[in-house]
Amino acid sequence: MNGEDFSTLGLEFGAGQNPVYLVRTLPEKLLRPDGEAAFGRWQGGLIGVLGEQAEDANDAAQQWASGDDS
């Protein structure tokens, strides 16, 4: 995650932003060690986007917990 996204995340959390929203949108801000985006940004219908973001958040958490960045 770049510094600007990290700072924005902290400011939004401090301002009372819904933590579910913050977790749901966190993966699209994550970067691989080479600087490439770790996850994409989803567009489309609300239900589909929410489902894909939830799946990305779950994948990101599993990768973080296991130390696997693939």
N, C-alpha and C positions, 0 to 999 in steps of 0.2 A: 504494500500500500504506500502510495506516495505521501509526503508530509502534509500537503494541502488536504487530501482526503482524511487523513488521520485527525488533523486539527478540526475539520468540519464535523467529523463524527463526534468528537468530544464536545464541541459547541452545541450541536443538536441534542446530545444526551443531556447536557447541563441545562438546556432550555426546556427540557421536558418532552422532547419528541418521543413518540411511542416506541418503546424498545423492540417490539415485534417488527416494526417497520425497519429499524436500524439493523437488526439481525438479518432480516429478509433481503435487504439491499447491500449488505456487507460484501458478499462474494464478488459482485461486479466491480468492486474497488480493489480487489486483491491482485497482486502481481506475482508472477513466477520469478525465480532468481535472475533470469535473463531480462527482466523488465516487461515481458509479454503478459497480457491479461490472462489471469488464471481462469476466469469465467466470463461468459458473454453478458450482454445486456439484453433483456427480453422485451419484446414489443408484441402487441396484439391485444386480445381480449383479456379482461381482468382475471377471470378464473384461470385461464391458461398461464398467464404471466405469474400469478401467485403460486401456482403449482410448480412451475419451473424454478422460481426463485427459492421456494422451500426446498426443492431437491438440491439446488446448488448450495444452500446453506448447510444442509445435511452432509453433502459431499465434502465441503470445506472443513467442517468440524471433524469428520472422520479422518481426512488427510492430516489435519493439524495434530489430532490425538495420536495418530500412528507414525507421524514423522515422514509420511509419504507425500511428496509434492508432485506426483504424476497426475 
